[in-house]
Amino acid sequence: MAVLTIKNESSIHIGISWKENSAVRIAAENLKNDLKKVLGTEVTLGEFKGGESILVGTAGVSAEIEGLFDEKKLQDKNGNFRKEAYIRTVSKDRLVIVGTDRRGTIYGIYDLCEEIGVSPWYFWADVPVKKKEWLVFPEDYEIIDYPSVEYRGIFINDEEELERWAKLHMEEDTIGVHTYEKIFELLLRLKANYIWPAMHVNSFNRRKENGALADRMGIVVGTSHCDMLMRSNNREWLPWLKEKGYEGVKYDYTIEGRNREILHEYWRESVIQNRDFEVSYTLGMRGIHDSGFETSNLNGRTEEELRTQKIELLETIIASQNEILKEELDKTPLKLFIPYKEVLELYDHGLKVPDDFTMIWANDNYGYVRRYPSEEDRKRVGGHGIYYHNSYWSPPGRSYLFFCSIPLTHTKYELMKAYDEGIQKLWILNVGALKPLEMEVEFFLRLAWEAGSAKGRTQDVDSYVSDWIDRNFTGKIGEKMGPLLNRFSQIANVRKLEMMEDDVFSQTAYGDEGVMRLHKLQEILDQADVVYEGLLEEEKDAFFQLVLLRIHALYLTMGQYYFSDRSTLCHKQGKQQAADLYVKETRAYEDARRKLLLYYNERISGGKWKGIVTPEDFPPPRTAMYPACTPSVHMGGRNMLVHIWNNGEELCFVRPGTKWFEISNGGEGSFAWRAETPDWIQLSETSGEISCETRILVTVKETQEEKTGIILIRNETDNVQCEVPVLVSPVPAGCENPEEAGVVSVSVTGLRVDGFRLISYLGREEGDLLEGYKEGAEASFPVYFSSEGEFLLEIHRFPSLNSTGRIRMGVKIDRGTVLTVESLANDEWRDTWTYNSTNNVDKLYLKLPYLKKGAHQVTFKVIDPYFAISRFVIYTKERAENNLGIICAGQVNREFPREQALLNNGRILDWSDRFYGAPELKPRKEIYANREVTRDSLVATDHFEEPVEYGKTKSPKEVLTAAHSLFCEKDGVVKIDAVTAYEQTEFAYTENGQWQYCSSESYGRSGLAIYMRKRGQQWKQEEEAPNLNYQIRCDGGTYDFWVLLRIDPASPSYLGVAADGNFVDRTLLYNSGKTWRYEAEQVWRWIPLAGLALSGGKHVLTLAVLASGVRIDRLYLTRKGDRPPVDCSWE
C-alpha cells in the first residue's frame, strides 16, 4: 500500500486559497507553526502552486480541492453538507483537509495538529510538543467527523483570578484581546465554537476589538441569562449611561416613556455594534448582575395578579427586543431565552416565548439537570440548550471554585439524559477562570461533539481518561492514570473540597470513615507521584497542572479536617497528648497546602501561572480553611484508656475482616503495653510504648464456627490491665450481606438485571450506580438478619432532579407489599436539596415491616425513570450518625485491608518539603473589615496588614490565666482573649449555650478561640442568645469595639453587644450585627462591631452570639480610633 510520508528534511508547503475566511487562514498559520515544532523543518503557507504536501480548503470556496474528496461523506441523508464537518484524506500524494464551512475546515486542521503531537493544551497547560522525524499517512487514510450539538462552548465566569493572571502576564489591564486570542484558539482546538465571555470584571462589548477578534477567529459570542442583546450589564450599563449623560434612568421596563426608550437605545446600539459578527442574542430581562427581574411599577395586589402582570410585561419586552433585531439585522440570528430562577416560574405559568427561540435550561449549579423539555416544548423550531456548571460562585458557604470534583461519569450521565430528552442545540459550561478545569473542559466539549454518535472517545469514560493522558504525555501511563483519576473523582465528590466542614465524616460509627478516605487518597497520591517521577523532565509541569494539583489539594485538605476532627474526638475521649499531636498534624497539612499553592504559582513553568489559582484569596470565594482543632488545656496524670471499634464493648465478627481497638494515654508521660490473644485472633501489634495513642488492628479470618475470646491488654508500667472481648457469630453458609454491628450495608456494584443499567465510577465514594429505566423492572438483593424487628431502610439515591415530575421507587421485602419511596427533593431548594447537593446523595428513609431473623430479599421496583442508587443500608439498631453508610471493617476482600489503620504521623512534613522545596511560609495577612459596609458583597473591601513575623506563642494555660482578674485599660485600649470566658470566673464567663474552645491563629498559631460546635443553632434575640461576658475597668470615653472572629460560611450569623446588660441597637452595629460577607468566609477577620460610650470604672461587657459555629478569638476596645494590632504586636 502506498503511503504519504512527510519527513523533517522535506520541503513542506501548505496550499490555501486567498479566498478562504480569515479564521481558516489563522488556523492554517497555526498548522504551519505546529508542523515546524514537530518536525523542526521549514514550512511555508500560501497559494496553491503545485507540489504541496498539504492542501487546505473549504467546500465551495477553494476550487483547487474539488474532486480530491468524496462530497457524499460530508452530507446528511438529504444531500446537504453537514454543519462544521470535515474530512482529511490522502489524494494524489497530498494530504487534503476539507471542511463544509469555515469551522469545519478549522476543526480538520486542528484535529491534525493534535494527531501529529501538538496538544490543545500546549499553551494553557504547557504540554510539550511530541517531536518526530516524519509523519506517515497510509493511502487509505481518511478521517471524517462532525458535531452532534450545534453550539458547544464555555462561560468564563467568576473570573477574577483569570484577570489577575492576565494583568501579570498578558500586558493587559483586564481580560482583553491578548487573553481572548489564546482562549479562542484553545476552544477551536477543542472543537468548540461558542463562548459567553467574562462579565464580572469587565464588559466584552466595551472594547469593540474583542468582538472583532472572535469573529475573525471563528468564535460565536453570546451572553448569559442576565445580559440581554449582547450587553454585559454589570460593567456596561452605568458606564453607558454616564457616557450618554443620562440621569435618573433605571434598568426597569415598567417605567414607561423616556426610561423605556433609553433601554431600547441601549439594546439597539449593542445590536448595531455586533451585527457584522456571528453572535447569539439573549432576550428577556433580569436585574443587573444576576439580580431579580425589576418591576417597581407593577401593582398586582395578589401574588397571582403580580405574576400575570410580570408575564405580560416580559412578553412585551421580548417582542420589543425581537423587533430591534428585525430592524437592525438582515438575517435571523441565534436567539436564546433562558428561564432562570424567577423567570422560570413565569414560563411555567404561561409566558409565551416565540417558537424560533432556543430555550436554555440550567442545571442546579451542582451538576444535576433540573428538568427536560416537555413533549410540547420539544416541537420548538429553535430547539433546546443546557447551561451546565463545573464551577460556581454560590449563595453563602456553597461555592466551589478551586477545582471541579464532579466526576466525568456524572457529567456524562446527566448530559446524555439531557441529550436524549431533546436538549441538542446548545451546550455551554461554566468553567470559572478556566484553570485548573482542563480535563473537565475538554471532556464536556468532546461529549457535545459526539453525543449523538454510536462511537467516539467519550463512549467509555475510563478509556477516555486513559487516552487523554496518553495524548498529552509519553510513556503509556494512561492505563494506570485513567482508572486512578476516575476513582479519585468519586472520592472527591462525596463532599467537595471547598465545602468541607468539621465533623463531616465519622471516626467512630461502624469504623472510621475519615481514615478510610484518607488512606484511599494517600494511595492515589502515592501512585500518581510515582508516575510523575517517571516522566520526562519537560512533561512534569504539565502533569502537575493537569493531574497532580487536584490530587495533592484534596489529600492535604482532607488531612487537615481529618486530624482536626481527631484532635476534638481525642480531647472528648480524654486522650490529651493525642489531641495535641493531631493539632500539630492539622497544622502540618495546612502548611503543606500553602506550599502546594506557592509551588503552583511561583515555580511551575517558571511562574507562568502566578495569580490564576489562588483559592485562599478573595475574590472569588475562598476554599475551606482553618478547621477547628481542639488542643488539651489541662493535662492530668498518666493512665491507660481503651476504645473499641464502633464505640462498642466487644468486637464481633460475622465474616472475615479487620476491626480495631485503640490504646491511649489519658495524661502525661508514657507507658509500656503488651497484648495477649488466642491463636485465631491476629493483632497488628502486640506490644509497644504509648505516649499518645495507637490503633491495634484485629483480624479474624475464620468465621465458620461460633467462638469467644479475650484480648488481654496490660499496662506494664503501671501494672493495670484491660480486656477486649472478641466474638465470632457466624451466619449460615451462602448467606450474603449479613447484619453486622446493627447494620446491613449493600452496594449495588456488579449487579446486572434487565430493566436496570450499571454506570461505572458513579457510586458514592466507590463502586457503581444502578439506574432503573424500564417501568416495572425489579432488582433484588439478598440480606441476612441476625436480629428481628422493625428496621430502618436508608437508600442512597443519586440526587438527580426532575422539577416537573416525580422521583419514585418501589421497595418490597421478600414477597410482601410494594412500598413507595419518593424523593421530594426534585428541584433546587426543595426539601433536602441543600443537603443532597452538598453531599451528593439523597438519603431516603423507609420504616420496614417487622422482619424475622434469617435470610430475606430486598427488591427495588422501577416506577419513575432515572431513579438510581449506589447503596442501601438497613439499621437493625439505633442509627449511629455517619456519612457513607459503609461498614469500615477492612474486610479481607476489600481493596485496602489496612484502611482502618491510623496514618503515619509526621510523614507530611518530609513529603511536602521534598516535593515543593521547603519554601518559607510567611505569616498570613491579617484582615480588617472597613467600618463602612458596601451593599455589594461580591467585591473586596477589606484592609490587610502583612505581619513581619509570627506572634509569640503561649500555652493554653498562659492564655487562660487572664480570666482570673479584671481586664483593665492600658494606653487607651482594653485587650481580651475571648476564650478566657471558658474558665467561668467572676471576670470572664459564658451564659447559655454549649460553649467549647478550639485553636486559633493568634499567639503565633498557638492561641484559642471559643465557639459552639454544633451547627445550625440560631437565636432571634440577643437577650436569649448564648453570650460571653467580661468584667473590664476603663478610664471612660467613646470606644471602638472590635471582634476577631471566623464565621460559619453556610450559616447566617449575628452578634449583639451590651454594656452592663444594655444591648446596643442593632441598627448601630457593624452591618446591623450581621457578620457574613463573601470576603468574610473561611478566614479570621476583625470587624468593628460597635461604638460604646463608657464611663470610667468597672463594666460588664457582653457579646451575644446568635448562631452556632462562630468562633470568637479576641476583643479589642480602643479610644484611639486605631485598628487592632497584628498578632506579633499583641501583648
Buried (B, 14 or more C-beta within 10 A) or exposed (E): EEEBEBBBEBEBBBBBBEEBBEBBBBBBBBBBBBBBBBBEBEBEBBEBEEEBBBBBBBBEBBEBBEEBBBBEEBBEEEEEBBBBBBBBBBBEBBBBBBBBBBBBBBBBBBBBBBEBBBBBBBBBBBBBBBEBEEBEBEEEBBBBBBBBBBBBBBBBBBBBBBBBBBBBBBEBEBBBBEBBBBBBBBBBBBBBBBBBBBBBBBBBBEBEEBBBBBBBBBBBBBBBBBBBBBBBBBBBBEEBBEEEEBEEBBBBBBBEEEBBEBBBBBBBBBBEBBBEBBBBBBBBBBBBBBBEBBBEEBEEEEEEEBBBBBBBBBBEBBEBBBEBBEEBBEEEBBBBBBBBBBBBEBBEEEBEBBEEBBBBBBBBBBBBBBBBBEEEBBEBEBBBBBBBBBBBBBEBBBBBBBBBBBBBBBBBBBBEBBBEBBBBBBBBBBBBBBBBBBBBBBBBBBBBBBBBBEEBBBEBBBBBBBBBBBBBBEEEBBBBBBBBBBBBBBBBBBBBBBBBBBBBBBBBBBBBBBBBBBBBBBBBBEBBBEBBEEBEEEBBBBBBBBBBBBBBBBBBBBBBBBBBBBBBBBBEBBBBBBBBBBBBBBBBBBBBBBBBBBBBBBBBBEEBBBBBBBBBBBBBBBBBBBBBBBBBBEBEEBBBBBBBBBEBEBBBBBBBBBBBBBBBBBBBBBBEBBBBBEEBBEBBEBEBEBBBBBBBBBBBEEBEEEBEBBBEBBBEBBEEBBEBBBBBBBBEEEBEBBBBBBBBBBBBBEBEBEBBBBBBBBBBBBBBBBBBEEEEBBBEBBBBBBEEEEBBBBBBBBBBBBBEBEBBBBBBBEEBEBBEBBBEBBBBEBEBBBEBBBBBBBBBEBEBEEBEEEBBBBBBBBBBBBBBBBBBBBBBEEBBEBBBBBBBBBBEEBEEBEBBBBBEBEEBBEBBBEBBEEBEEEBBBBBBBEEEBEEEBBBEEBEEBEBEEBBEEBEBEEBBBBBEBBBEBEEBBBBBBBBBBBBEBEBBBBBBBEBBBBBBBBBBBBBBBBBBBEBEBEBEEBEEBBBBBBBBBBBEBEBBBBBBBBBBBBBBBBBBBBBEEEBBEBEEBBBEBBBBBBBBBBBBBBBBBBBBEBEEEEBBBBBBBBBBBBBBBBBBBBBEEEBBBBBBEBE
